[in-house]
């Protein structure tokens, strides 16, 4: 699909998502719908959708042991292995767990990623592709920081680790209100990922509206959040009263919360509802990927497909017993005379 068409479709979708609460709250005064009903529906869709996808993946058969590997597999005792081999080609549960930890926390496979380039003449070379790894890890950790920091809206008293994270995130207390770096870093990282899709020809060629939409949606979330905190001020005491009511299942919508909050909340709800049905669900899928969660011990242990069903077999011995005379007459070798 043409990049202009894909980007236009995604942009229109995000603009529509902004206009819906703007009209609904500012024009039709549907505060309860956008402050209570839609967040509840989005949360229910998120959790039910994630559970459904995980259960569906868990039921998928894994007939072969297919871990992605890079290092030397464990074979004979005299074949030397480095400590990297134990992570790149684990043959034990511990090695697999360590590999998964590095994959989830450090994006190790993405760090090792390379890109193909054409050199002089017809030469092909591989170059480092660390910028993608850097953009991805900054984006994910900034997003995680923002999510954890927002827990102060849903808890009373606020947990100590949330208070600590707020202090670390807002250590640049040179303005009022305090500037939280995670919001700006998140906006910069997701913008980089979007520009990468737009300006790298190979990535642009394979990008679809489903790739642009979540990036634009997250940009909208970050922008409205920054706008709400630093420019269009919102009464956060009333916001916390609303969010605590949602958590305690005794919702009440206070008067006087600005429409920008409902736009921000609707974008967040849209992302939560969209999450289980999008590529973003790889957050849960990485734990169930047989290319990651299996040890590579196929030379030491026979992997039997647990989904195999009993079938009638006809062994070679039985075949030879049945056709021995005909095989001998035809001049074919037999194991038993």
C-alpha positions in Angstrom: 0.0 0.0 0.0 1.3 3.5 -0.8 2.8 5.3 2.2 0.7 8.4 1.7 -2.5 6.3 1.7 -1.4 4.3 4.8 -0.3 7.5 6.7 -3.5 9.3 5.7 -5.8 6.5 6.8 -3.9 6.3 10.2 -3.9 10.0 10.7 -7.6 10.3 9.9 -8.4 7.5 12.4 -6.4 9.3 15.2 -8.1 12.7 14.4 -11.5 11.0 14.6 -10.5 9.5 18.0 -9.7 13.1 19.1 -13.0 14.5 17.8 -15.2 11.9 19.4 -14.6 12.9 23.0 -14.3 16.6 22.0 -17.8 16.5 20.6 -19.1 14.1 23.2 -17.9 16.0 26.2 -17.7 19.6 25.1 -20.8 19.5 22.9 -23.1 16.8 24.3 -21.9 16.8 27.9 -21.5 13.0 28.0 -19.0 13.1 30.9 -20.1 9.8 32.5 -19.9 7.9 29.2 -16.3 9.1 28.4 -15.2 9.1 32.1 -16.6 5.8 33.3 -18.3 3.6 30.7 -15.6 3.7 27.9 -12.6 3.2 30.3 -14.4 0.2 31.8 -15.1 -1.3 28.4 -11.6 -0.6 27.2 -10.1 -2.3 30.3 -12.4 -5.3 29.9 -11.5 -5.6 26.2 -7.8 -5.4 27.0 -7.8 -8.2 29.7 -10.2 -10.5 27.9 -8.4 -10.0 24.6 -4.9 -10.7 26.1 -6.2 -13.8 27.9 -7.8 -15.1 24.7 -4.6 -14.5 22.6 -2.4 -16.1 25.2 -4.6 -19.2 25.6 -4.9 -19.5 21.8 -1.1 -19.3 21.4 -0.6 -21.8 24.3 -2.9 -24.3 22.5 -0.8 -24.1 19.3 1.2 -27.3 18.7 5.0 -27.1 18.6 5.9 -30.2 16.6 9.6 -29.3 16.4 12.2 -27.8 18.7 12.9 -24.6 16.8 14.9 -22.2 18.9 16.7 -19.4 17.1 20.4 -19.9 17.8 23.7 -18.2 17.0 26.3 -19.9 19.1 27.9 -23.4 19.2 25.5 -26.1 20.3 26.6 -28.5 23.0 27.9 -31.6 21.4 31.1 -33.5 22.3 33.0 -32.8 25.5 36.1 -31.6 23.5 34.1 -29.0 21.5 34.7 -25.8 23.3 31.9 -23.4 24.1 32.2 -19.8 25.3 29.9 -18.2 27.9 28.1 -16.5 25.0 27.2 -19.9 23.5 25.3 -20.7 26.7 23.0 -17.8 26.1 22.9 -17.8 22.3 22.4 -21.6 22.1 21.2 -22.7 25.5 20.9 -26.4 26.2 19.4 -26.2 29.7 16.4 -24.6 31.4 18.7 -22.1 33.2 20.3 -21.0 30.0 16.9 -20.5 28.4 15.6 -18.5 31.3 18.7 -16.2 31.2 18.3 -15.8 27.5 14.6 -14.8 27.9 15.5 -12.4 30.7 18.1 -10.6 28.4 15.6 -10.7 25.5 12.8 -9.1 27.5 14.8 -6.6 29.5 17.5 -5.7 27.1 16.1 -6.6 23.6 19.3 -8.7 23.0 18.3 -10.1 19.6 17.5 -6.6 18.4 20.8 -5.4 19.7 22.5 -8.1 17.6 20.5 -7.1 14.5 22.4 -6.1 11.4 21.4 -4.5 8.1 22.4 -5.5 4.6 24.2 -2.9 2.4 25.6 -2.9 -1.0 29.2 -1.9 -1.1 31.4 -1.0 -4.1 30.5 -2.9 -7.2 28.5 -6.0 -6.4 29.9 -6.5 -2.9 27.4 -7.1 -0.1 28.3 -6.2 3.5 26.5 -6.2 6.8 26.5 -3.2 9.0 25.4 -2.5 12.6 21.8 -1.5 13.2 22.0 -0.2 16.7 19.8 2.9 16.2 16.7 0.7 16.0 17.6 -1.1 19.2 18.3 2.3 20.9 15.0 3.8 19.8 13.0 0.7 20.7 14.5 0.3 24.2 14.2 4.0 25.0 10.5 3.9 23.8 9.6 0.8 25.9 11.3 2.0 29.1 9.9 5.5 28.8 6.4 4.0 28.3 6.9 1.7 31.3 8.0 4.7 33.4 5.0 6.7 32.4 2.7 3.8 33.2 4.2 3.2 36.6 4.3 6.9 37.4 0.5 7.2 36.6 -0.2 4.7 39.4 -0.4 7.6 41.8 -3.8 8.3 40.3 -5.1 4.9 41.1 -3.7 4.3 44.6 -4.1 5.8 48.0 -1.7 5.9 49.8 0.7 6.1 46.9 3.3 3.2 47.0 6.8 4.2 47.9 8.3 3.0 44.5 5.9 5.3 42.6 6.9 8.2 44.8 10.6 7.3 44.2 10.1 7.0 40.5 8.3 10.4 40.4 11.3 12.0 42.2 13.8 10.4 39.8 11.8 11.2 36.7 11.3 14.8 37.8 14.7 15.6 39.2 14.9 18.7 37.0 12.8 20.8 39.3 13.6 24.0 37.5 10.0 24.9 36.5 6.6 24.7 38.1 5.0 22.3 37.6 7.8 19.7 37.8 9.0 18.6 34.3 8.9 14.8 34.0 11.4 13.7 31.5 9.7 10.3 30.6 6.8 12.1 28.8 9.2 14.0 26.5 11.5 11.0 26.0 8.5 8.9 25.1 7.3 11.5 22.5 10.8 11.7 21.0 11.3 8.0 20.8 7.9 7.2 19.2 8.5 10.1 16.8 11.9 8.6 15.8 10.2 5.2 15.2 7.6 6.9 13.0 10.2 8.9 11.0 12.2 5.7 10.6 9.2 4.1 8.9 8.8 7.1 6.7 12.4 7.7 5.5 13.9 4.2 5.3 12.8 2.8 1.9 12.9 -0.9 2.9 10.8 -0.2 6.1 8.5 2.1 4.3 7.8 -0.5 1.6 6.5 -3.1 4.2 4.6 -0.6 6.4 0.8 -0.7 6.5 -1.8 1.4 8.3 -1.6 -1.1 11.2 2.0 0.0 11.6 1.4 3.8 11.5 -1.8 3.9 13.6 -0.4 2.8 17.0 2.6 5.2 16.6 0.3 8.1 15.8 -2.0 7.1 18.6 0.8 7.1 21.1 2.1 10.4 19.8 -1.4 11.8 20.4 -1.5 10.4 23.9 2.0 11.9 24.7 1.0 15.2 23.2 -2.3 15.5 25.1 -0.6 14.4 28.3 2.1 17.1 28.0 -0.5 19.7 26.9 -2.7 18.8 29.9 0.1 19.1 32.4 2.0 22.1 31.2 -0.3 24.3 29.2 -4.0 23.5 29.6 -4.1 22.9 33.3 -6.5 20.3 34.7 -7.6 19.9 38.4 -5.6 16.7 39.2 -7.4 16.4 42.6 -10.7 15.9 40.7 -9.0 13.6 38.2 -7.7 11.4 41.1 -11.2 11.4 42.6 -12.5 10.0 39.3 -9.7 7.4 38.9 -9.9 6.1 42.5 -13.7 5.7 41.9 -13.0 3.6 38.9 -10.6 1.4 40.8 -13.0 1.0 43.7 -15.9 0.3 41.4 -17.8 3.3 42.8 -17.4 5.7 39.9 -18.4 9.3 40.2 -17.5 12.1 37.7 -16.6 15.4 39.4 -17.5 18.6 37.8 -14.9 20.9 36.3 -12.5 18.5 34.7 -11.3 20.0 31.4 -12.2 18.4 28.1 -8.5 17.8 27.3 -8.5 15.2 30.1 -11.3 13.3 28.4 -9.5 13.4 25.0 -6.4 12.0 26.7 -8.4 9.3 28.5 -10.2 8.3 25.4 -6.9 7.9 23.4 -5.6 5.8 26.3 -8.8 3.7 26.3 -8.6 3.3 22.5 -5.0 2.0 22.8 -6.0 -0.5 25.5 -8.9 -1.8 23.5 -6.8 -2.0 20.3 -3.9 -3.6 22.0 -4.9 -7.3 22.0 -5.8 -7.2 18.3 -2.7 -5.5 17.0 1.0 -6.1 16.6 1.6 -4.6 20.0 0.5 -7.8 21.6 4.0 -9.1 21.1 4.5 -8.0 24.7 2.7 -11.2 25.7 3.6 -13.3 22.7 7.4 -13.2 23.4 6.9 -15.5 26.4 5.2 -18.1 24.2 7.5 -18.0 21.2 9.1 -21.4 20.6 12.1 -19.7 18.9 12.9 -18.1 22.3 11.5 -20.3 25.1 13.0 -23.7 24.1 16.4 -25.0 24.9 18.4 -26.3 22.0 19.2 -29.9 23.2 18.0 -31.7 20.2 21.2 -33.7 20.0 20.9 -34.9 23.6 17.2 -35.3 24.1 14.6 -36.5 21.5 11.8 -34.0 21.2 8.5 -35.7 20.8 5.5 -33.7 19.7 3.1 -33.8 22.6 0.2 -33.2 20.2 0.9 -36.5 18.3 -2.1 -38.8 18.1 -1.7 -42.6 17.8 -1.5 -43.8 14.2 -1.1 -47.2 12.6 2.5 -47.8 11.6 4.0 -50.3 9.2 7.6 -50.9 10.1 10.3 -52.0 7.7 10.6 -55.3 9.4 6.9 -56.0 8.9 7.1 -54.8 5.3 10.0 -57.1 4.6 8.2 -60.1 6.2 5.2 -59.4 4.0 7.1 -58.9 0.7 10.4 -60.9 1.3 9.9 -63.5 -1.4 8.9 -60.8 -4.0 11.9 -58.7 -3.0 14.3 -61.6 -3.4 12.7 -62.5 -6.8 13.2 -58.9 -7.9 16.8 -58.9 -6.8 16.3 -56.5 -3.9 18.5 -56.9 -0.8 16.8 -58.1 2.3 18.0 -58.1 5.9 16.7 -61.5 6.7 16.9 -64.5 4.3 
